[in-house]
Amino acid sequence: MEESRLDRDQQPKKSHRTRNIILTIILVLLFGVVAFGSYKYFAVKNAVNNAYNSAGLQKERDTSSLLKNKKPISILLMGTDTGELGRTYKGRTDTMMIVTINPTTHKTLITSIPRDTAVNIPGYSDQSPAKINAAYAYGSAKTAIQTVQKMLNVPIDYYALINMRGLVQIVDQVGGVTISPELTFDYEGYHFTKGQPTKMDGKKALAYSRMRYDDPRGDFGREQRQRQLLEGVVTKSGSVTSLLNQNFINSIAKNTQTDLQFSDLSAIATGYLSARNNIENTYLSGQSGEEIQGQDMEVTPQSELQKTTNQIRSSLDLPQATTGDIALN
């Protein structure tokens, strides 16, 4: 266990094409707003309208003013474990990332939060301490946003969420992808060999992205494989244009929810795209595994929380502030 955490924490903060499933979907929608003719324009607009779902939470900042004045913004990206493998309940979040987009510095920062991070979930004291991936299951997007904001003392301006069914449909819509696995393993009836190019349909891609415990890098390794898959989707499609067919757009609408409205996406598309080519990936690291109330959780040192808070607030052009107080440390 100790070796796995050490391997994970020593992973460099690389940019190596750090897009994941959710971020790519948002980028597809953003590009679609400004790059294509009226048919595609209205198809994307309808998809956004169908995916819209307010978090039911008073935002900490005036997001309309931020977009109007081209100020840095933050988006909480989440992937749930519902929608596949026979699940019909509201799942926990397999993936949780804070994306900050700064149009002045032309940079995007993606901060990954491990799903097993130990926190006290606001409004759910009887269920706390808990893993941060339970925040969405307990109270939907509102509680997930509140938890992240209070853990790190950073504002979340928007959120976007996709369920795992989306991964299957997206990969199938582009006719599958060919990936060279980053390690050798067997999972859910599929075999993957490190370095051997492998054609994957949606279900096989889902298995490739889901495996966690046999990866010495833990959550970090799984997120790397998710990004590798999306890189394969974009490469297979040849361009964002070919992704914007009606079936693909419909699959996005069915499997995504967000409080980004079409007008917000339009503003981001026209004022923030300079940040899309300079993406830095970082990770809430330095955690230690502990058993808390019968569950294995990852406890984050105060110093690591503060470092992450500093990085995110800096990318948002906000003054430094003390990190949050609901994480166990």
JOSUL-V779594 format. One line per field, one symbol per residue. ss: DSSP state (H for helix, E for strand, L for the rest). Layout:
BEGIN
ss = ???
END
This chain:
BEGIN
ss = LHHHHHHHHLLLLLLLLLLLHHHHHHHHHHHHHHHLLHHHHHHHHHHHHHHELLLLLLLLLLHHHHHHLLLLEEEEEEEELLLLLLLLLLLLEEEEEEEEEELLLLEEEEEELLLLEEELLLLLHHHLLEELLHHHHHHHHHHHHHHHHHHHLLLLLEEEEEEHHHHHHHHHHLLLEEEELLLLEEELLEEELLLLEEEELHHHHHHHHHLLLLLLLLHHHHHHHHHHHHHHHHHHHLLHHHHLLHHHHHHHHHHEEELLLHHHHHHHHHHLHHHLLLEEEEELLLLEEEEELLEEEEELLHHHHHHHHHHHHHHLLLLLLLLLLLELL
END
